[in-house]
Amino acid sequence: YNLQAGKYTFSAYAKGVGLARVGWAKVDAEGVIDSHSYKYGDDATPAGEDWTKRSVEFVLESTTTVVLIIAAWGETESGKFFYADDAELVTEDGGISAE
């Protein structure tokens, strides 16, 4: 997404195996993710059996292209899965840029 300057909250619900986290990273003009820009929310607990909301807040100082991330870390057992649902990006002063 090409986002205008502003404060954003990205969130999603997760359950299942692994440590569930949400985050974001900057993308350059060629469409390559800047490997030094990954930012994740502080909550890195196991997803578990119940839906749990994960979120990360971030501020962009200028129009920036970003990728939004929902990730699970850790070992998985055969036949067990990680689920994510209801991802949402919210802002009151930013938005999608036409640039």
OpenMM code with the backbone's topology and positions (N, CA, C; nanometers):
from openmm import Vec3, app, unit

residues = "TYR ASN LEU GLN ALA GLY LYS TYR THR PHE SER ALA TYR ALA LYS GLY VAL GLY LEU ALA ARG VAL GLY TRP ALA LYS VAL ASP ALA GLU GLY VAL ILE ASP SER HIS SER TYR LYS TYR GLY ASP ASP ALA THR PRO ALA GLY GLU ASP TRP THR LYS ARG SER VAL GLU PHE VAL LEU GLU SER THR THR THR VAL VAL LEU ILE ILE ALA ALA TRP GLY GLU THR GLU SER GLY LYS PHE PHE TYR ALA ASP ASP ALA GLU LEU VAL THR GLU ASP GLY GLY ILE SER ALA GLU".split()
positions = [
    Vec3(0.0832, -0.1184, 0.0000),
    Vec3(0.0000, 0.0000, 0.0000),
    Vec3(0.0875, 0.1246, 0.0000),
    Vec3(0.0476, 0.2267, -0.0745),
    Vec3(0.1154, 0.3544, -0.0743),
    Vec3(0.0352, 0.4451, 0.0198),
    Vec3(0.0891, 0.4717, 0.1388),
    Vec3(0.0148, 0.5418, 0.2429),
    Vec3(0.0654, 0.6838, 0.2623),
    Vec3(-0.0279, 0.7740, 0.2897),
    Vec3(0.0056, 0.9125, 0.3208),
    Vec3(0.0664, 0.9201, 0.4607),
    Vec3(0.1315, 1.0330, 0.4892),
    Vec3(0.1836, 1.0567, 0.6239),
    Vec3(0.0686, 1.0488, 0.7233),
    Vec3(0.0944, 0.9937, 0.8414),
    Vec3(-0.0081, 0.9840, 0.9448),
    Vec3(0.0199, 0.8710, 1.0414),
    Vec3(-0.0683, 0.8570, 1.1396),
    Vec3(-0.0593, 0.7505, 1.2403),
    Vec3(-0.1552, 0.6390, 1.2012),
    Vec3(-0.1067, 0.5142, 1.2072),
    Vec3(-0.1837, 0.3981, 1.1654),
    Vec3(-0.1840, 0.2912, 1.2749),
    Vec3(-0.2909, 0.2126, 1.2773),
    Vec3(-0.2960, 0.0923, 1.3594),
    Vec3(-0.3354, -0.0234, 1.2684),
    Vec3(-0.2492, -0.1251, 1.2635),
    Vec3(-0.2777, -0.2462, 1.1867),
    Vec3(-0.3060, -0.3568, 1.2862),
    Vec3(-0.4175, -0.4278, 1.2682),
    Vec3(-0.4523, -0.5346, 1.3612),
    Vec3(-0.5139, -0.6527, 1.2872),
    Vec3(-0.5096, -0.7680, 1.3516),
    Vec3(-0.5703, -0.8901, 1.2991),
    Vec3(-0.5935, -0.9849, 1.4162),
    Vec3(-0.6869, -1.0751, 1.3999),
    Vec3(-0.7112, -1.1796, 1.4989),
    Vec3(-0.6387, -1.3062, 1.4549),
    Vec3(-0.5832, -1.3799, 1.5523),
    Vec3(-0.5083, -1.5015, 1.5210),
    Vec3(-0.5419, -1.6110, 1.6210),
    Vec3(-0.5266, -1.7341, 1.5756),
    Vec3(-0.5349, -1.8504, 1.6646),
    Vec3(-0.4609, -1.9657, 1.5989),
    Vec3(-0.4295, -2.0669, 1.6785),
    Vec3(-0.3602, -2.1842, 1.6267),
    Vec3(-0.2196, -2.1949, 1.6820),
    Vec3(-0.1312, -2.2585, 1.6061),
    Vec3(0.0052, -2.2839, 1.6510),
    Vec3(0.0967, -2.1677, 1.6162),
    Vec3(0.2038, -2.1545, 1.6899),
    Vec3(0.3045, -2.0530, 1.6617),
    Vec3(0.2836, -1.9250, 1.7406),
    Vec3(0.3860, -1.8405, 1.7392),
    Vec3(0.3795, -1.7085, 1.8009),
    Vec3(0.3225, -1.6134, 1.6967),
    Vec3(0.2067, -1.5564, 1.7249),
    Vec3(0.1373, -1.4715, 1.6281),
    Vec3(0.1797, -1.3267, 1.6450),
    Vec3(0.2169, -1.2609, 1.5328),
    Vec3(0.2537, -1.1190, 1.5359),
    Vec3(0.2045, -1.0505, 1.4092),
    Vec3(0.1755, -0.9224, 1.4222),
    Vec3(0.1452, -0.8405, 1.3055),
    Vec3(0.2513, -0.7328, 1.2951),
    Vec3(0.2748, -0.6852, 1.1736),
    Vec3(0.3769, -0.5841, 1.1541),
    Vec3(0.3672, -0.5202, 1.0178),
    Vec3(0.4743, -0.4494, 0.9832),
    Vec3(0.4806, -0.3798, 0.8553),
    Vec3(0.6263, -0.3576, 0.8186),
    Vec3(0.6500, -0.3250, 0.6918),
    Vec3(0.7848, -0.2929, 0.6444),
    Vec3(0.7734, -0.1984, 0.5260),
    Vec3(0.8786, -0.1199, 0.5024),
    Vec3(0.8830, -0.0284, 0.3892),
    Vec3(0.9196, -0.1036, 0.2617),
    Vec3(0.8651, -0.0540, 0.1501),
    Vec3(0.8936, -0.1108, 0.0185),
    Vec3(0.9539, -0.0004, -0.0678),
    Vec3(1.0639, -0.0308, -0.1392),
    Vec3(1.1282, 0.0733, -0.2203),
    Vec3(1.0589, 0.0894, -0.3557),
    Vec3(1.1069, 0.1806, -0.4364),
    Vec3(1.0447, 0.2145, -0.5649),
    Vec3(1.0430, 0.0973, -0.6629),
    Vec3(1.1347, 0.0001, -0.6453),
    Vec3(1.1389, -0.1179, -0.7327),
    Vec3(1.0504, -0.2313, -0.6806),
    Vec3(0.9823, -0.2077, -0.5679),
    Vec3(0.8950, -0.3102, -0.5115),
    Vec3(0.9650, -0.4084, -0.4197),
    Vec3(1.0863, -0.3744, -0.3753),
    Vec3(1.1644, -0.4624, -0.2878),
    Vec3(1.1478, -0.4171, -0.1426),
    Vec3(1.1210, -0.5116, -0.0553),
    Vec3(1.1061, -0.4801, 0.0871),
    Vec3(1.2420, -0.4448, 0.1466),
    Vec3(1.2471, -0.3338, 0.2196),
    Vec3(1.3687, -0.2924, 0.2905),
    Vec3(1.3856, -0.3850, 0.4104),
    Vec3(1.4843, -0.4728, 0.4050),
    Vec3(1.5019, -0.5751, 0.5090),
    Vec3(1.5357, -0.5166, 0.6460),
    Vec3(1.5719, -0.3897, 0.6530),
    Vec3(1.6036, -0.3257, 0.7809),
    Vec3(1.4850, -0.2491, 0.8392),
    Vec3(1.3710, -0.2528, 0.7720),
    Vec3(1.2578, -0.1714, 0.8157),
    Vec3(1.1449, -0.2498, 0.8816),
    Vec3(1.1580, -0.3798, 0.8975),
    Vec3(1.0511, -0.4589, 0.9579),
    Vec3(1.0224, -0.4105, 1.0998),
    Vec3(0.8941, -0.3879, 1.1300),
    Vec3(0.8497, -0.3477, 1.2640),
    Vec3(0.7297, -0.4336, 1.3009),
    Vec3(0.7333, -0.4885, 1.4232),
    Vec3(0.6252, -0.5747, 1.4694),
    Vec3(0.5687, -0.5227, 1.6006),
    Vec3(0.4445, -0.5627, 1.6299),
    Vec3(0.3850, -0.5316, 1.7593),
    Vec3(0.4608, -0.6032, 1.8696),
    Vec3(0.4454, -0.5563, 1.9924),
    Vec3(0.5192, -0.6116, 2.1061),
    Vec3(0.4699, -0.7491, 2.1496),
    Vec3(0.3457, -0.7826, 2.1195),
    Vec3(0.2868, -0.9078, 2.1663),
    Vec3(0.3358, -1.0242, 2.0807),
    Vec3(0.4144, -1.1131, 2.1405),
    Vec3(0.4659, -1.2305, 2.0688),
    Vec3(0.4350, -1.3564, 2.1480),
    Vec3(0.3109, -1.3692, 2.1920),
    Vec3(0.2695, -1.4866, 2.2683),
    Vec3(0.2096, -1.5909, 2.1743),
    Vec3(0.2022, -1.7151, 2.2182),
    Vec3(0.1406, -1.8175, 2.1333),
    Vec3(-0.0030, -1.7800, 2.0964),
    Vec3(-0.0406, -1.8125, 1.9738),
    Vec3(-0.1748, -1.7792, 1.9270),
    Vec3(-0.2819, -1.8504, 2.0096),
    Vec3(-0.2653, -1.9782, 2.0370),
    Vec3(-0.3590, -2.0520, 2.1208),
    Vec3(-0.4866, -2.0923, 2.0483),
    Vec3(-0.5814, -2.1452, 2.1263),
    Vec3(-0.7046, -2.2001, 2.0700),
    Vec3(-0.8132, -2.0955, 2.0473),
    Vec3(-0.8049, -1.9810, 2.1139),
    Vec3(-0.9071, -1.8774, 2.1014),
    Vec3(-0.8565, -1.7629, 2.0140),
    Vec3(-0.9486, -1.6976, 1.9438),
    Vec3(-0.9124, -1.5815, 1.8629),
    Vec3(-0.8603, -1.4714, 1.9539),
    Vec3(-0.7420, -1.4200, 1.9226),
    Vec3(-0.6791, -1.3137, 2.0007),
    Vec3(-0.6369, -1.2019, 1.9056),
    Vec3(-0.6688, -1.0780, 1.9442),
    Vec3(-0.6344, -0.9642, 1.8591),
    Vec3(-0.4889, -0.9249, 1.8803),
    Vec3(-0.4169, -0.9055, 1.7694),
    Vec3(-0.2793, -0.8562, 1.7699),
    Vec3(-0.2792, -0.7217, 1.6977),
    Vec3(-0.1952, -0.6290, 1.7412),
    Vec3(-0.1920, -0.4999, 1.6727),
    Vec3(-0.0550, -0.4356, 1.6827),
    Vec3(-0.0314, -0.3420, 1.5915),
    Vec3(0.0905, -0.2616, 1.5902),
    Vec3(0.0512, -0.1210, 1.5447),
    Vec3(0.1041, -0.0212, 1.6137),
    Vec3(0.0838, 0.1179, 1.5738),
    Vec3(0.2119, 0.1697, 1.5096),
    Vec3(0.1969, 0.2544, 1.4078),
    Vec3(0.3141, 0.3153, 1.3461),
    Vec3(0.2786, 0.4517, 1.2891),
    Vec3(0.3810, 0.5363, 1.2767),
    Vec3(0.3658, 0.6712, 1.2233),
    Vec3(0.4534, 0.6841, 1.1004),
    Vec3(0.3955, 0.7352, 0.9931),
    Vec3(0.4706, 0.7641, 0.8720),
    Vec3(0.4868, 0.9150, 0.8616),
    Vec3(0.6089, 0.9613, 0.8434),
    Vec3(0.6372, 1.1044, 0.8350),
    Vec3(0.6100, 1.1614, 0.6957),
    Vec3(0.6060, 1.0745, 0.5961),
    Vec3(0.5797, 1.1168, 0.4583),
    Vec3(0.5120, 1.0014, 0.3855),
    Vec3(0.4684, 1.0248, 0.2618),
    Vec3(0.4067, 0.9180, 0.1826),
    Vec3(0.5073, 0.8037, 0.1682),
    Vec3(0.4621, 0.6822, 0.2020),
    Vec3(0.5509, 0.5663, 0.2069),
    Vec3(0.4772, 0.4433, 0.1552),
    Vec3(0.5452, 0.3612, 0.0771),
    Vec3(0.4883, 0.2330, 0.0352),
    Vec3(0.5266, 0.1290, 0.1399),
    Vec3(0.4263, 0.0547, 0.1884),
    Vec3(0.4492, -0.0449, 0.2928),
    Vec3(0.3843, -0.1773, 0.2543),
    Vec3(0.4306, -0.2822, 0.3182),
    Vec3(0.3667, -0.4125, 0.3128),
    Vec3(0.3215, -0.4426, 0.4553),
    Vec3(0.1998, -0.4955, 0.4692),
    Vec3(0.1461, -0.5333, 0.6002),
    Vec3(0.1679, -0.6829, 0.6196),
    Vec3(0.2044, -0.7227, 0.7426),
    Vec3(0.2482, -0.8599, 0.7680),
    Vec3(0.1673, -0.9226, 0.8807),
    Vec3(0.1230, -1.0459, 0.8587),
    Vec3(0.0663, -1.1310, 0.9636),
    Vec3(0.1538, -1.2554, 0.9643),
    Vec3(0.2187, -1.2823, 1.0781),
    Vec3(0.3173, -1.3898, 1.0799),
    Vec3(0.3011, -1.4799, 1.2013),
    Vec3(0.3448, -1.6037, 1.1843),
    Vec3(0.3513, -1.7003, 1.2940),
    Vec3(0.4904, -1.7593, 1.2951),
    Vec3(0.5543, -1.7571, 1.4129),
    Vec3(0.6871, -1.8155, 1.4286),
    Vec3(0.6773, -1.9404, 1.5136),
    Vec3(0.7720, -2.0286, 1.4936),
    Vec3(0.7824, -2.1446, 1.5808),
    Vec3(0.7571, -2.2741, 1.5065),
    Vec3(0.7782, -2.3791, 1.5794),
    Vec3(0.7611, -2.5129, 1.5252),
    Vec3(0.6134, -2.5487, 1.5177),
    Vec3(0.5766, -2.6195, 1.4132),
    Vec3(0.4391, -2.6667, 1.4007),
    Vec3(0.4390, -2.8183, 1.3920),
    Vec3(0.3311, -2.8735, 1.4420),
    Vec3(0.3142, -3.0183, 1.4323),
    Vec3(0.2326, -3.0489, 1.3081),
    Vec3(0.2540, -3.1636, 1.2502),
    Vec3(0.1791, -3.2043, 1.1329),
    Vec3(0.0294, -3.2003, 1.1625),
    Vec3(-0.0463, -3.1423, 1.0730),
    Vec3(-0.1912, -3.1373, 1.0891),
    Vec3(-0.2404, -3.0233, 1.1755),
    Vec3(-0.1503, -2.9359, 1.2247),
    Vec3(-0.1909, -2.8202, 1.3052),
    Vec3(-0.1614, -2.6943, 1.2261),
    Vec3(-0.2461, -2.5946, 1.2425),
    Vec3(-0.2394, -2.4781, 1.1559),
    Vec3(-0.2451, -2.3477, 1.2337),
    Vec3(-0.2073, -2.2392, 1.1645),
    Vec3(-0.2174, -2.1026, 1.2134),
    Vec3(-0.3266, -2.0346, 1.1314),
    Vec3(-0.4163, -1.9632, 1.1978),
    Vec3(-0.5255, -1.8952, 1.1302),
    Vec3(-0.5215, -1.7458, 1.1613),
    Vec3(-0.5549, -1.6631, 1.0628),
    Vec3(-0.5666, -1.5184, 1.0821),
    Vec3(-0.6956, -1.4731, 1.0155),
    Vec3(-0.7588, -1.3703, 1.0752),
    Vec3(-0.8865, -1.3226, 1.0231),
    Vec3(-0.9056, -1.1760, 1.0613),
    Vec3(-0.9953, -1.1098, 0.9931),
    Vec3(-1.0375, -0.9723, 1.0235),
    Vec3(-0.9210, -0.8742, 1.0347),
    Vec3(-0.8291, -0.8789, 0.9387),
    Vec3(-0.7200, -0.7809, 0.9361),
    Vec3(-0.7781, -0.6430, 0.9058),
    Vec3(-0.7211, -0.5403, 0.9714),
    Vec3(-0.7757, -0.4053, 0.9577),
    Vec3(-0.6644, -0.3020, 0.9726),
    Vec3(-0.6624, -0.2037, 0.8838),
    Vec3(-0.5710, -0.0905, 0.8924),
    Vec3(-0.6553, 0.0337, 0.9149),
    Vec3(-0.6291, 0.1048, 1.0264),
    Vec3(-0.7101, 0.2199, 1.0661),
    Vec3(-0.6215, 0.3431, 1.0785),
    Vec3(-0.6737, 0.4577, 1.0332),
    Vec3(-0.6054, 0.5860, 1.0497),
    Vec3(-0.7105, 0.6957, 1.0597),
    Vec3(-0.6760, 0.8018, 1.1308),
    Vec3(-0.7636, 0.9179, 1.1366),
    Vec3(-0.7057, 1.0353, 1.0608),
    Vec3(-0.5758, 1.0299, 1.0314),
    Vec3(-0.5118, 1.1456, 0.9671),
    Vec3(-0.4272, 1.1091, 0.8458),
    Vec3(-0.4290, 0.9838, 0.8043),
    Vec3(-0.3512, 0.9390, 0.6887),
    Vec3(-0.4444, 0.8915, 0.5795),
    Vec3(-0.4078, 0.7842, 0.5131),
    Vec3(-0.4915, 0.7258, 0.4098),
    Vec3(-0.4072, 0.6768, 0.2934),
    Vec3(-0.4744, 0.6156, 0.1965),
    Vec3(-0.4064, 0.5654, 0.0778),
    Vec3(-0.3724, 0.6829, -0.0124),
    Vec3(-0.2490, 0.6840, -0.0600),
    Vec3(-0.2002, 0.7924, -0.1441),
    Vec3(-0.2270, 0.7616, -0.2917),
    Vec3(-0.2592, 0.8650, -0.3672),
    Vec3(-0.2776, 0.8495, -0.5121),
    Vec3(-0.1450, 0.8580, -0.5866),
    Vec3(-0.0369, 0.8902, -0.5161),
    Vec3(0.0948, 0.9025, -0.5794),
    Vec3(0.1496, 0.7694, -0.6205),
] * unit.nanometer
topology = app.Topology()
chain = topology.addChain("A")
for resn in residues:
    res = topology.addResidue(resn, chain)
    for name in ("N", "CA", "C"):
        topology.addAtom(name, app.Element.getBySymbol(name[0]), res)
